[in-house]
Amino acid sequence: MKDTFFEIEKQLEMLENMYNYSTSEYRIEPLLKMFHQNELFISEYRTNFIWNNYKKSRFIESLLLGMPALPMFICNREDGLFELIDGAQRLLAIDQFVNENLKLTELEKLTFLNGLGFMDLSFFRRQKFMLINIRFQVSIHNISSETKKDIFDRLNTNKTRPNL
């Protein structure tokens, strides 16, 4: 039994280092700038984006209400770029809203915003939105593609699929 504990510890120590991360926050404005300058990009294996306008609108409504968003997970690569492992749909919803490619729909709390876009907000509200902090879990190591996919799969194991 003593050997088993040793082997368990050895395996845990080896594997847990691959999943070490730190926590950071970025405001929406610099986050979108990084995204548009390709300093932050969506992982290549993320090909199907399933959020419809209702789900995107509900997420934006949550941000406008001041609710915290689930952290996104990024890998800090050796080349200085950030690879988004989990959170692509949230990032794309924010980007579409700010760039007028999303009109809010079926909002339940901010009903006066239904049918409106980012530029329909007052200057003050637009500025306040751009200053919202989004939390990130940042991988400490440059991790393998297999580990990135494993992280994505584990983070998305219990999510339900929305109606399209």
DSSP file (Angstrom, degrees, kcal/mol; ACC not computed):
  #  RESIDUE AA STRUCTURE BP1 BP2  ACC     N-H-->O    O-->H-N    N-H-->O    O-->H-N    TCO  KAPPA ALPHA  PHI   PSI    X-CA   Y-CA   Z-CA
    1    1 A M     >        0   0    0      0, 0.0     4,-1.9     0, 0.0     5,-0.2   0.000 360.0 360.0 360.0 -36.3    0.0    0.0    0.0
    2    2 A K  H  >  +     0   0    0      1,-0.2     4,-1.8     2,-0.2     5,-0.1   0.892 360.0  50.9 -61.9 -40.4    2.9    2.3    0.8
    3    3 A D  H  > S+     0   0    0      1,-0.2     4,-2.5     2,-0.2    -1,-0.2   0.865 106.1  56.0 -64.0 -36.4    4.2    1.9   -2.8
    4    4 A T  H  > S+     0   0    0      2,-0.2     4,-2.6     1,-0.2    -2,-0.2   0.918 106.3  49.4 -63.0 -43.9    0.8    2.7   -4.2
    5    5 A F  H  X S+     0   0    0     -4,-1.9     4,-2.5     1,-0.2    -1,-0.2   0.895 110.7  51.1 -61.8 -39.8    0.8    6.1   -2.3
    6    6 A F  H  X S+     0   0    0     -4,-1.8     4,-2.5     2,-0.2    -2,-0.2   0.927 111.7  46.3 -62.2 -46.0    4.2    6.8   -3.7
    7    7 A E  H  X S+     0   0    0     -4,-2.5     4,-2.5     2,-0.2    -2,-0.2   0.886 111.8  51.8 -64.7 -40.0    3.1    6.1   -7.2
    8    8 A I  H  X S+     0   0    0     -4,-2.6     4,-2.7     2,-0.2    -2,-0.2   0.944 112.2  45.6 -61.6 -47.8   -0.1    8.1   -6.8
    9    9 A E  H  X S+     0   0    0     -4,-2.5     4,-2.9     2,-0.2     5,-0.2   0.909 111.9  51.9 -62.1 -43.3    1.9   11.1   -5.5
   10   10 A K  H  X S+     0   0    0     -4,-2.5     4,-1.9     2,-0.2    -1,-0.2   0.924 112.9  44.7 -59.6 -46.2    4.5   10.8   -8.3
   11   11 A Q  H  X S+     0   0    0     -4,-2.5     4,-2.4     2,-0.2     5,-0.2   0.920 114.1  49.2 -66.2 -44.2    1.7   10.7  -11.0
   12   12 A L  H  X S+     0   0    0     -4,-2.7     4,-3.0     1,-0.2     5,-0.3   0.930 111.0  49.4 -61.2 -46.4   -0.1   13.6   -9.4
   13   13 A E  H  X S+     0   0    0     -4,-2.9     4,-0.8     1,-0.2    -1,-0.2   0.881 113.0  47.9 -61.2 -39.0    3.0   15.8   -9.1
   14   14 A M  H  < S+     0   0    0     -4,-1.9     4,-0.3    -5,-0.2    -1,-0.2   0.931 119.9  36.0 -67.3 -45.8    3.9   15.1  -12.8
   15   15 A L  H >X S+     0   0    0     -4,-2.4     3,-1.2     1,-0.2     4,-0.5   0.830 106.5  63.3 -82.5 -33.1    0.4   15.8  -14.2
   16   16 A E  H >< S+     0   0    0     -4,-3.0     3,-1.0     1,-0.3    -1,-0.2   0.794  93.5  65.1 -66.9 -25.4   -0.7   18.7  -12.0
   17   17 A N  G >< S+     0   0    0     -4,-0.8     3,-1.0    -5,-0.3    -1,-0.3   0.806  94.3  60.2 -64.0 -28.5    2.1   20.9  -13.3
   18   18 A M  G <4 S+     0   0    0     -3,-1.2    -1,-0.2    -4,-0.3    -2,-0.2   0.743 108.1  45.0 -69.1 -22.0    0.5   20.8  -16.7
   19   19 A Y  G << S+     0   0    0     -3,-1.0    -1,-0.2    -4,-0.5    -2,-0.2   0.224  80.0 129.3-110.1  13.1   -2.7   22.4  -15.3
   20   20 A N    <   +     0   0    0     -3,-1.0   120,-2.1    -4,-0.1   121,-0.5  -0.440  31.7 166.9 -68.2 141.6   -1.2   25.2  -13.2
   21   21 A Y  E     -A  139   0A   0    118,-0.3     2,-0.3   119,-0.1   118,-0.2  -0.965  27.9-141.6-149.3 163.6   -2.6   28.6  -13.8
   22   22 A S  E     -A  138   0A   0    116,-2.6   116,-3.5    -2,-0.3     2,-0.4  -0.806  26.0-116.7-119.8 167.7   -2.8   32.1  -12.4
   23   23 A T  E     +A  137   0A   0     -2,-0.3     2,-0.3   114,-0.2   114,-0.2  -0.909  36.3 166.0-111.0 133.9   -5.8   34.4  -12.4
   24   24 A S  E     -A  136   0A   0    112,-2.4   112,-3.5    -2,-0.4     2,-0.4  -0.914  22.6-142.4-136.6 163.6   -5.9   37.8  -14.2
   25   25 A E  E     -A  135   0A   0     -2,-0.3     2,-0.4   110,-0.2   110,-0.2  -0.990  12.7-172.5-129.4 141.8   -8.5   40.3  -15.2
   26   26 A Y  E     -A  134   0A   0    108,-2.3   108,-3.1    -2,-0.4     2,-0.1  -0.990  24.8-122.2-129.0 139.8   -8.7   42.4  -18.4
   27   27 A R  E  >  -A  133   0A   0     -2,-0.4     4,-1.9   106,-0.3   106,-0.2  -0.458  30.5-112.9 -73.9 155.9  -11.0   45.2  -19.2
   28   28 A I  H  > S+     0   0    0    104,-1.7     4,-2.8   101,-0.3     5,-0.3   0.900 110.4  58.5 -58.7 -44.0  -13.2   44.7  -22.3
   29   29 A E  H  > S+     0   0    0    101,-2.2     4,-1.8     1,-0.2    -1,-0.2   0.943 112.2  36.3 -57.8 -55.4  -11.6   47.5  -24.2
   30   30 A P  H  > S+     0   0    0      0, 0.0     4,-2.6     0, 0.0    -1,-0.2   0.840 114.7  59.0 -67.3 -29.1   -7.9   46.2  -24.2
   31   31 A L  H  X S+     0   0    0     -4,-1.9     4,-2.1     2,-0.2    -2,-0.2   0.943 108.1  43.9 -61.5 -47.8   -9.2   42.6  -24.4
   32   32 A L  H  X S+     0   0    0     -4,-2.8     4,-2.6     2,-0.2    -1,-0.2   0.859 111.4  54.8 -66.4 -34.9  -11.0   43.4  -27.8
   33   33 A K  H  X S+     0   0    0     -4,-1.8     4,-1.6    -5,-0.3     6,-0.2   0.937 108.9  47.6 -62.4 -46.0   -7.9   45.3  -28.9
   34   34 A M  H  <>S+     0   0    0     -4,-2.6     5,-2.6     1,-0.2     6,-1.4   0.906 112.4  50.7 -59.8 -41.4   -5.7   42.2  -28.3
   35   35 A F  H ><5S+     0   0    0     -4,-2.1     3,-1.2     1,-0.2    -2,-0.2   0.914 111.6  45.9 -64.2 -44.2   -8.3   40.1  -30.1
   36   36 A H  H 3<5S+     0   0    0     -4,-2.6    -1,-0.2     1,-0.3    -2,-0.2   0.722 111.7  51.7 -74.5 -20.7   -8.4   42.4  -33.2
   37   37 A Q  T 3<5S-     0   0    0     -4,-1.6    -1,-0.3    -5,-0.2    -2,-0.2   0.259 114.4-118.0 -95.5  11.6   -4.6   42.6  -33.3
   38   38 A N  T < 5S+     0   0    0     -3,-1.2    -3,-0.2     2,-0.3     3,-0.1   0.728  84.0 120.4  57.8  25.7   -4.3   38.8  -33.2
   39   39 A E  S   <S+     0   0    0     -5,-2.6    43,-3.3     1,-0.3     2,-0.4   0.675  81.2  38.3 -84.3 -20.5   -2.5   38.9  -29.9
   40   40 A L  E    S+b   82   0A   0     -6,-1.4     2,-0.3    41,-0.2    -2,-0.3  -0.996  82.0 171.5-127.5 122.4   -5.3   36.8  -28.4
   41   41 A F  E     -b   83   0A   0     41,-2.4    43,-3.5    -2,-0.4     2,-0.3  -0.934  35.1-105.4-135.2 158.2   -6.8   34.2  -30.7
   42   42 A I  E     -b   84   0A   0     -2,-0.3    43,-0.1    41,-0.2    41,-0.0  -0.631  47.8 -98.7 -83.5 134.5   -9.3   31.3  -30.5
   43   43 A S    >   -     0   0    0     41,-2.2     3,-1.5    -2,-0.3    -1,-0.1  -0.148  29.3-121.6 -52.0 144.7   -7.8   27.8  -30.4
   44   44 A E  T 3  S+     0   0    0      1,-0.3    -1,-0.1    -3,-0.1    -2,-0.1   0.763 108.3  60.8 -63.0 -29.0   -7.9   26.1  -33.7
   45   45 A Y  T 3  S+     0   0    0      1,-0.1     2,-1.3     2,-0.1     3,-0.3   0.601  81.3  92.5 -78.7  -8.5   -9.9   23.1  -32.5
   46   46 A R    <   +     0   0    0     -3,-1.5    -1,-0.1     1,-0.2     3,-0.1  -0.704  44.9 138.5 -84.7  94.5  -12.8   25.5  -31.6
   47   47 A T        +     0   0    0     -2,-1.3     2,-0.6     1,-0.2    -1,-0.2   0.710  48.0  65.7-113.1 -26.6  -14.8   25.3  -34.8
   48   48 A N        -     0   0    0     -3,-0.3     2,-0.6     2,-0.0    -1,-0.2  -0.881  56.2-171.8-107.3 121.8  -18.5   25.1  -33.8
   49   49 A F        +     0   0    0     -2,-0.6    -3,-0.0     1,-0.1     0, 0.0  -0.941   5.3 178.9-109.9 116.9  -20.0   28.1  -32.1
   50   50 A I        +     0   0    0     -2,-0.6     2,-0.3     2,-0.0    -1,-0.1   0.449  35.8 117.1-106.1  -1.7  -23.5   27.3  -30.9
   51   51 A W        -     0   0    0      4,-0.1     2,-0.1     3,-0.1   113,-0.1  -0.516  48.3-155.5 -71.5 129.7  -24.7   30.4  -29.1
   52   52 A N     >  -     0   0    0     -2,-0.3     4,-2.3   111,-0.2     5,-0.2  -0.368  37.7 -90.1 -89.9 179.3  -27.8   31.9  -30.8
   53   53 A N  H  > S+     0   0    0      1,-0.2     4,-2.8     2,-0.2    52,-0.4   0.827 125.8  57.1 -63.9 -31.9  -28.7   35.6  -30.4
   54   54 A Y  H  > S+     0   0    0      2,-0.2     4,-2.5     1,-0.2    -1,-0.2   0.946 109.5  43.9 -62.7 -47.6  -30.8   34.9  -27.3
   55   55 A K  H  > S+     0   0    0      2,-0.2     4,-2.0     1,-0.2    -2,-0.2   0.906 115.5  48.4 -65.5 -42.0  -27.9   33.4  -25.5
   56   56 A K  H  X S+     0   0    0     -4,-2.3     4,-2.4     2,-0.2    -1,-0.2   0.927 112.8  48.7 -62.4 -44.8  -25.5   36.1  -26.6
   57   57 A S  H  X S+     0   0    0     -4,-2.8     4,-2.9     1,-0.2    -2,-0.2   0.899 109.3  52.0 -63.3 -41.3  -28.0   38.8  -25.6
   58   58 A R  H  X S+     0   0    0     -4,-2.5     4,-2.1     2,-0.2    -1,-0.2   0.884 109.8  49.7 -63.8 -38.5  -28.6   37.2  -22.2
   59   59 A F  H  X S+     0   0    0     -4,-2.0     4,-2.0     2,-0.2    -2,-0.2   0.936 112.1  47.2 -65.0 -46.4  -24.8   37.2  -21.6
   60   60 A I  H  X S+     0   0    0     -4,-2.4     4,-2.7     1,-0.2    -2,-0.2   0.908 110.3  53.5 -61.4 -41.8  -24.5   40.8  -22.6
   61   61 A E  H  X S+     0   0    0     -4,-2.9     4,-2.1     1,-0.2    -1,-0.2   0.913 106.4  52.8 -58.6 -42.8  -27.5   41.6  -20.3
   62   62 A S  H  <>S+     0   0    0     -4,-2.1     5,-2.5     1,-0.2     4,-0.5   0.908 110.1  47.7 -59.6 -43.1  -25.7   39.9  -17.4
   63   63 A L  H ><5S+     0   0    0     -4,-2.0     3,-1.3     1,-0.2    -2,-0.2   0.925 110.8  51.0 -63.8 -44.1  -22.6   42.0  -18.0
   64   64 A L  H 3<5S+     0   0    0     -4,-2.7    -1,-0.2     1,-0.3    -2,-0.2   0.831 107.8  53.7 -63.0 -31.8  -24.7   45.2  -18.2
   65   65 A L  T 3<5S-     0   0    0     -4,-2.1    -1,-0.3    -5,-0.2    -2,-0.2   0.584 119.4-112.1 -77.9 -10.0  -26.4   44.2  -14.9
   66   66 A G  T < 5 +     0   0    0     -3,-1.3    -3,-0.2    -4,-0.5    -2,-0.1   0.621  64.2 151.3  89.1  14.0  -23.0   43.9  -13.3
   67   67 A M      < -     0   0    0     -5,-2.5    -1,-0.3    -6,-0.2     2,-0.2  -0.527  50.3-108.1 -77.1 145.8  -23.1   40.1  -12.8
   68   68 A P        -     0   0    0      0, 0.0     2,-0.3     0, 0.0    -1,-0.1  -0.486  29.5-138.2 -73.9 143.4  -19.8   38.3  -12.8
   69   69 A A        -     0   0    0     -2,-0.2    66,-0.3     1,-0.1     3,-0.1  -0.697  28.3 -96.7 -95.1 152.1  -19.0   36.2  -15.8
   70   70 A L        -     0   0    0     -2,-0.3    -1,-0.1     1,-0.1    65,-0.1  -0.388  54.1 -95.7 -60.4 145.3  -17.4   32.8  -15.6
   71   71 A P        -     0   0    0      0, 0.0    65,-0.3     0, 0.0     2,-0.2  -0.324  32.6-133.6 -65.1 147.0  -13.6   33.1  -16.1
   72   72 A M  E     -c  136   0A   0     63,-2.4    65,-3.2    -3,-0.1     2,-0.5  -0.642  18.0-131.2 -90.8 158.4  -12.2   32.4  -19.6
   73   73 A F  E     +cD 137  86A   0     13,-2.5    12,-2.9    -2,-0.2    13,-1.8  -0.960  29.0 175.4-118.3 123.1   -9.2   30.2  -19.9
   74   74 A I  E     -cD 138  84A   0     63,-2.7    65,-3.2    -2,-0.5     2,-0.5  -0.914  25.2-136.2-127.2 154.6   -6.2   31.3  -21.9
   75   75 A C  E     -cD 139  83A   0      8,-2.6     8,-2.4    -2,-0.3     2,-0.9  -0.940  15.0-141.9-108.2 124.4   -2.7   29.8  -22.5
   76   76 A N  E     - D   0  82A   0     63,-1.0     6,-0.2    -2,-0.5     2,-0.1  -0.779  29.0-151.9 -85.5 106.2    0.2   32.3  -22.4
   77   77 A R    >   -     0   0    0      4,-2.6     3,-1.7    -2,-0.9    65,-0.1  -0.337  23.3-113.5 -83.1 161.9    2.4   31.0  -25.2
   78   78 A E  T 3  S+     0   0    0      1,-0.3    -1,-0.1     2,-0.1    -2,-0.0   0.769 114.8  62.0 -63.2 -26.7    6.1   31.3  -25.5
   79   79 A D  T 3  S-     0   0    0      2,-0.1    -1,-0.3     1,-0.1     3,-0.1   0.395 120.4-106.5 -82.1   5.1    5.8   33.6  -28.5
   80   80 A G  S <  S+     0   0    0     -3,-1.7     2,-0.2     1,-0.3    -2,-0.1   0.349  81.7 123.3  89.8  -6.8    3.9   36.1  -26.3
   81   81 A L        -     0   0    0     -5,-0.1    -4,-2.6   -41,-0.0     2,-0.5  -0.488  57.5-130.6 -85.8 158.9    0.5   35.5  -27.8
   82   82 A F  E     -bD  40  76A   0    -43,-3.3   -41,-2.4    -6,-0.2     2,-0.6  -0.943  14.1-156.7-111.1 128.6   -2.5   34.4  -25.8
   83   83 A E  E     -bD  41  75A   0     -8,-2.4    -8,-2.6    -2,-0.5     2,-0.6  -0.919  14.5-136.8-106.9 121.1   -4.6   31.4  -27.0
   84   84 A L  E     +bD  42  74A   0    -43,-3.5   -41,-2.2    -2,-0.6   -10,-0.2  -0.664  27.6 171.7 -79.8 115.8   -8.2   31.3  -25.8
   85   85 A I  E     +     0   0A   0    -12,-2.9     2,-0.4    -2,-0.6   -11,-0.2   0.854  70.0  13.0 -91.8 -42.2   -9.0   27.8  -24.7
   86   86 A D  E    S+ D   0  73A   0    -13,-1.8   -13,-2.5     1,-0.1    -1,-0.3  -0.997 109.0  52.0-140.3 133.6  -12.4   28.4  -23.2
   87   87 A G     >  +     0   0    0     -2,-0.4     4,-2.7   -15,-0.2     5,-0.2   0.439  58.1 131.8 123.1   7.7  -14.6   31.4  -23.5
   88   88 A A  H  > S+     0   0    0      1,-0.2     4,-2.9     2,-0.2     5,-0.2   0.893  74.1  50.2 -59.3 -42.6  -14.8   31.9  -27.2
   89   89 A Q  H  > S+     0   0    0      2,-0.2     4,-1.9     1,-0.2    -1,-0.2   0.881 112.3  47.6 -67.1 -36.1  -18.5   32.3  -27.4
   90   90 A R  H  > S+     0   0    0      2,-0.2     4,-2.2     1,-0.2    -2,-0.2   0.928 113.7  47.3 -67.5 -45.1  -18.5   34.9  -24.6
   91   91 A L  H  X S+     0   0    0     -4,-2.7     4,-2.6     1,-0.2    -2,-0.2   0.925 113.2  48.3 -62.1 -44.7  -15.6   36.8  -26.3
   92   92 A L  H  X S+     0   0    0     -4,-2.9     4,-2.8    -5,-0.2    -1,-0.2   0.865 109.3  53.4 -65.7 -35.3  -17.4   36.7  -29.7
   93   93 A A  H  X S+     0   0    0     -4,-1.9     4,-2.3    -5,-0.2    -1,-0.2   0.927 111.2  46.0 -63.9 -44.1  -20.7   37.9  -28.1
   94   94 A I  H  X S+     0   0    0     -4,-2.2     4,-2.7     2,-0.2     5,-0.2   0.939 114.4  48.3 -61.7 -47.3  -18.9   40.9  -26.6
   95   95 A D  H  X S+     0   0    0     -4,-2.6     4,-2.1     1,-0.2     6,-0.2   0.910 112.2  48.3 -61.8 -44.1  -17.1   41.6  -29.9
   96   96 A Q  H  <>S+     0   0    0     -4,-2.8     5,-3.4     2,-0.2     6,-0.7   0.900 113.1  48.5 -64.3 -40.2  -20.3   41.3  -31.9
   97   97 A F  H ><5S+     0   0    0     -4,-2.3     3,-1.5     4,-0.2    21,-0.9   0.955 113.5  45.0 -64.2 -50.6  -22.2   43.6  -29.5
   98   98 A V  H 3<5S+     0   0    0     -4,-2.7    -1,-0.2     1,-0.3    -2,-0.2   0.841 114.2  50.1 -63.9 -33.8  -19.5   46.3  -29.4
   99   99 A N  T 3<5S-     0   0    0     -4,-2.1    -1,-0.3    -5,-0.2    -2,-0.2   0.148 117.4-110.5 -95.5  20.3  -19.0   46.2  -33.2
  100  100 A E  T < 5S+     0   0    0     -3,-1.5    -3,-0.2     2,-0.2    -2,-0.1   0.755  86.8 118.1  62.7  28.3  -22.8   46.5  -33.9
  101  101 A N      < +     0   0    0     -5,-3.4     2,-0.4    -6,-0.2    -4,-0.2   0.219  68.0  58.0-104.9  12.3  -23.2   43.0  -35.2
  102  102 A L        -     0   0    0     -6,-0.7     2,-0.5    -5,-0.3    16,-0.4  -0.945  61.1-165.5-145.1 120.2  -25.6   42.0  -32.4
  103  103 A K        -     0   0    0     -2,-0.4    14,-0.2    14,-0.1   -46,-0.1  -0.906  36.8-111.3 -99.3 132.5  -28.9   43.6  -31.5
  104  104 A L        -     0   0    0     12,-3.0    11,-4.0    -2,-0.5     2,-0.3  -0.347  41.6-175.5 -67.6 142.0  -30.1   42.5  -28.1
  105  105 A T        +     0   0    0    -52,-0.4   -48,-0.1     9,-0.2   -47,-0.1  -0.989  51.5   6.4-143.1 147.4  -33.2   40.3  -28.1
  106  106 A E  S    S+     0   0    0     -2,-0.3     2,-0.2     1,-0.2    -1,-0.1   0.758  72.1 174.4  55.5  32.3  -35.6   38.7  -25.6
  107  107 A L        -     0   0    0      3,-0.2    -1,-0.2     1,-0.1     7,-0.1  -0.475  18.9-164.2 -68.9 139.6  -34.0   40.4  -22.6
  108  108 A E  S    S+     0   0    0     -2,-0.2     3,-0.2     2,-0.1    -1,-0.1   0.734  82.3  24.4 -97.9 -27.0  -36.0   39.7  -19.4
  109  109 A K  S    S+     0   0    0      1,-0.2     2,-1.2     2,-0.0     3,-0.2   0.833 123.7  44.8-105.4 -49.7  -34.7   42.4  -17.1
  110  110 A L    >   +     0   0    0      1,-0.2     3,-2.2     2,-0.1     4,-0.3  -0.447  69.7 159.3 -94.3  60.8  -33.4   45.3  -19.4
  111  111 A T  G >   +     0   0    0     -2,-1.2     3,-1.4     1,-0.3    -1,-0.2   0.744  63.3  66.3 -60.7 -27.5  -36.5   45.1  -21.6
  112  112 A F  G 3  S+     0   0    0      1,-0.3    -1,-0.3    -3,-0.2    -2,-0.1   0.648  95.3  60.3 -70.5 -12.1  -36.0   48.7  -22.9
  113  113 A L  G X  S+     0   0    0     -3,-2.2     3,-2.4     2,-0.1    -9,-0.3   0.525  73.3 122.6 -91.4  -6.6  -32.8   47.4  -24.6
  114  114 A N  T <  S+     0   0    0     -3,-1.4    -9,-0.2    -4,-0.3     3,-0.1  -0.357  82.2  14.5 -58.0 129.9  -34.5   44.8  -26.8
  115  115 A G  T 3  S+     0   0    0    -11,-4.0    -1,-0.3     1,-0.3     2,-0.2   0.398 107.3 112.6  86.0  -1.5  -33.8   45.5  -30.4
  116  116 A L    <   -     0   0    0     -3,-2.4   -12,-3.0   -12,-0.2    -1,-0.3  -0.639  49.5-153.2-105.5 161.8  -30.9   47.9  -29.6
  117  117 A G    >   -     0   0    0    -14,-0.2     3,-1.2    -2,-0.2     4,-0.4  -0.567  40.5 -81.3-119.7-174.8  -27.2   47.7  -30.1
  118  118 A F  G >  S+     0   0    0    -21,-0.9     3,-1.7   -16,-0.4   -20,-0.1   0.886 124.6  54.1 -57.7 -45.4  -24.1   49.0  -28.4
  119  119 A M  G 3  S+     0   0    0      1,-0.3    -1,-0.3     7,-0.0     7,-0.1   0.632  97.0  67.4 -70.6 -12.3  -24.2   52.4  -30.2
  120  120 A D  G <  S+     0   0    0     -3,-1.2    -1,-0.3    -7,-0.1    -2,-0.2   0.627  85.6  89.6 -79.7 -13.2  -27.8   52.9  -28.9
  121  121 A L  S <  S-     0   0    0     -3,-1.7    -4,-0.0    -4,-0.4    -8,-0.0  -0.434  92.4 -96.0 -77.0 157.4  -26.5   53.1  -25.4
  122  122 A S     >  -     0   0    0     -2,-0.1     4,-2.6     1,-0.1     5,-0.2  -0.291  35.3-108.2 -66.2 160.2  -25.5   56.5  -24.0
  123  123 A F  H  > S+     0   0    0      1,-0.2     4,-2.6     2,-0.2     5,-0.2   0.912 121.9  53.8 -55.2 -44.2  -21.8   57.5  -24.1
  124  124 A F  H  > S+     0   0    0      1,-0.2     4,-2.4     2,-0.2    -1,-0.2   0.916 109.9  46.2 -57.8 -45.9  -21.6   56.9  -20.4
  125  125 A R  H  > S+     0   0    0      2,-0.2     4,-2.5     1,-0.2    -1,-0.2   0.880 111.6  51.4 -67.5 -38.2  -23.0   53.4  -20.6
  126  126 A R  H  X S+     0   0    0     -4,-2.6     4,-2.2     2,-0.2    -2,-0.2   0.935 112.4  46.3 -63.0 -44.7  -20.7   52.5  -23.6
  127  127 A Q  H  X S+     0   0    0     -4,-2.6     4,-0.9     1,-0.2    -2,-0.2   0.916 112.4  50.3 -63.0 -43.1  -17.7   53.7  -21.6
  128  128 A K  H >< S+     0   0    0     -4,-2.4     3,-0.5    -5,-0.2     4,-0.3   0.894 109.7  51.3 -62.8 -40.3  -18.8   51.8  -18.5
  129  129 A F  H >< S+     0   0    0     -4,-2.5     3,-1.6     1,-0.2  -101,-0.3   0.920 106.8  53.1 -62.3 -43.7  -19.3   48.6  -20.5
  130  130 A M  H 3< S+     0   0    0     -4,-2.2  -101,-2.2     1,-0.3    -1,-0.2   0.683 105.6  56.2 -67.3 -16.7  -15.8   48.9  -22.0
  131  131 A L  T << S+     0   0    0     -4,-0.9    -1,-0.3    -3,-0.5    -2,-0.2   0.418  77.4 121.6 -94.9   0.4  -14.4   49.1  -18.5
  132  132 A I    <   -     0   0    0     -3,-1.6  -104,-1.7    -4,-0.3     2,-0.4  -0.426  62.6-128.7 -63.8 135.2  -16.0   45.9  -17.3
  133  133 A N  E     -A   27   0A   0   -106,-0.2     2,-0.5    -2,-0.1  -106,-0.3  -0.732  17.2-159.4 -88.2 133.2  -13.3   43.4  -16.0
  134  134 A I  E     -A   26   0A   0   -108,-3.1  -108,-2.3    -2,-0.4     2,-0.3  -0.956  17.4-132.4-110.5 128.9  -13.4   39.9  -17.4
  135  135 A R  E     -A   25   0A   0     -2,-0.5   -63,-2.4   -66,-0.3     2,-0.4  -0.596  22.9-167.7 -85.5 141.4  -11.6   37.3  -15.3
  136  136 A F  E     -Ac  24  72A   0   -112,-3.5  -112,-2.4    -2,-0.3     2,-0.6  -0.969  22.2-145.0-127.7 142.4   -9.1   34.9  -16.9
  137  137 A Q  E     -Ac  23  73A   0    -65,-3.2   -63,-2.7    -2,-0.4     2,-0.6  -0.958  29.3-158.2 -98.5 119.9   -7.5   31.7  -15.8
  138  138 A V  E     -Ac  22  74A   0   -116,-3.5  -116,-2.6    -2,-0.6   -63,-0.2  -0.897  14.4-126.2-109.9 121.1   -4.1   31.9  -17.5
  139  139 A S  E     -Ac  21  75A   0    -65,-3.2   -63,-1.0    -2,-0.6  -118,-0.3  -0.429  12.4-151.3 -62.8 132.0   -2.0   28.8  -18.0
  140  140 A I  S    S+     0   0    0   -120,-2.1     2,-0.3    -2,-0.1    -1,-0.2   0.832  76.3  51.5 -75.1 -33.3    1.4   29.2  -16.5
  141  141 A H  S    S-     0   0    0   -121,-0.5     2,-1.2  -123,-0.2   -65,-0.2  -0.683  92.2-107.8-105.0 156.3    3.1   26.8  -19.0
  142  142 A N        -     0   0    0     -2,-0.3     2,-0.1   -67,-0.1   -65,-0.1  -0.743  54.6-158.6 -76.5 102.1    3.1   26.6  -22.7
  143  143 A I        -     0   0    0     -2,-1.2  -124,-0.0     1,-0.1   -68,-0.0  -0.466  13.8-100.6 -94.3 158.7    0.9   23.5  -22.8
  144  144 A S     >  -     0   0    0     -2,-0.1     4,-2.3     1,-0.1     5,-0.2  -0.225  30.8-111.7 -70.7 161.2    0.5   20.9  -25.5
  145  145 A S  H  > S+     0   0    0      1,-0.2     4,-2.4     2,-0.2     5,-0.2   0.865 119.6  56.1 -59.4 -37.5   -2.5   20.8  -27.8
  146  146 A E  H  > S+     0   0    0      1,-0.2     4,-2.1     2,-0.2    -1,-0.2   0.903 108.1  46.7 -63.0 -41.7   -3.7   17.6  -26.1
  147  147 A T  H  > S+     0   0    0      2,-0.2     4,-2.7     1,-0.2    -2,-0.2   0.894 110.7  52.8 -68.5 -39.8   -3.7   19.4  -22.7
  148  148 A K  H  X S+     0   0    0     -4,-2.3     4,-2.5     2,-0.2    -2,-0.2   0.932 111.3  46.1 -59.7 -46.1   -5.5   22.4  -24.2
  149  149 A K  H  X S+     0   0    0     -4,-2.4     4,-2.9     1,-0.2    -1,-0.2   0.898 111.4  52.5 -64.3 -39.8   -8.2   20.1  -25.6
  150  150 A D  H  X S+     0   0    0     -4,-2.1     4,-2.5     2,-0.2    -2,-0.2   0.919 109.8  48.6 -61.7 -43.9   -8.4   18.2  -22.3
  151  151 A I  H  X S+     0   0    0     -4,-2.7     4,-2.6     2,-0.2     5,-0.2   0.944 112.7  48.3 -60.5 -48.2   -8.9   21.5  -20.4
  152  152 A F  H  X S+     0   0    0     -4,-2.5     4,-1.5     1,-0.2    -2,-0.2   0.939 112.7  48.0 -58.2 -48.4  -11.6   22.6  -22.8
  153  153 A D  H  < S+     0   0    0     -4,-2.9     4,-0.2     1,-0.2    -1,-0.2   0.899 113.2  47.7 -60.5 -42.0  -13.4   19.2  -22.6
  154  154 A R  H >< S+     0   0    0     -4,-2.5     3,-0.9     1,-0.2     4,-0.3   0.894 111.4  49.8 -68.5 -39.6  -13.3   19.2  -18.8
  155  155 A L  H 3< S+     0   0    0     -4,-2.6    -1,-0.2     1,-0.2    -2,-0.2   0.772 117.6  41.3 -68.7 -24.2  -14.6   22.8  -18.5
  156  156 A N  T >< S+     0   0    0     -4,-1.5     3,-0.6    -5,-0.2    -1,-0.2   0.244  83.1 103.6-108.0  12.3  -17.4   22.0  -20.9
  157  157 A T  T <  S+     0   0    0     -3,-0.9    -1,-0.1    -4,-0.2    -2,-0.1   0.893  88.5  34.5 -61.5 -43.2  -18.4   18.6  -19.6
  158  158 A N  T 3  S+     0   0    0     -4,-0.3    -1,-0.2    -3,-0.2     2,-0.2   0.355  88.3 117.0-100.9   6.2  -21.5   19.7  -17.7
  159  159 A K    <   -     0   0    0     -3,-0.6     2,-0.3     1,-0.1    -3,-0.0  -0.503  59.1-132.6 -76.2 143.1  -22.8   22.5  -19.9
  160  160 A T        -     0   0    0     -2,-0.2    -2,-0.1     1,-0.0    -1,-0.1  -0.643  20.4-113.2 -91.3 153.0  -26.1   22.0  -21.6
  161  161 A R        -     0   0    0     -2,-0.3     3,-0.1     1,-0.0     2,-0.0  -0.732  33.0-131.6 -86.1 128.2  -26.7   22.7  -25.2
  162  162 A P        -     0   0    0      0, 0.0     2,-0.3     0, 0.0    -1,-0.0  -0.323  26.8 -95.3 -75.9 160.8  -29.0   25.7  -25.9
  163  163 A N              0   0    0      1,-0.1  -111,-0.2    -2,-0.0     0, 0.0  -0.605 360.0 360.0 -71.1 132.9  -31.9   25.6  -28.3
  164  164 A L              0   0    0     -2,-0.3    -1,-0.1  -113,-0.1  -111,-0.1   0.439 360.0 360.0 -89.5 360.0  -30.8   27.0  -31.6
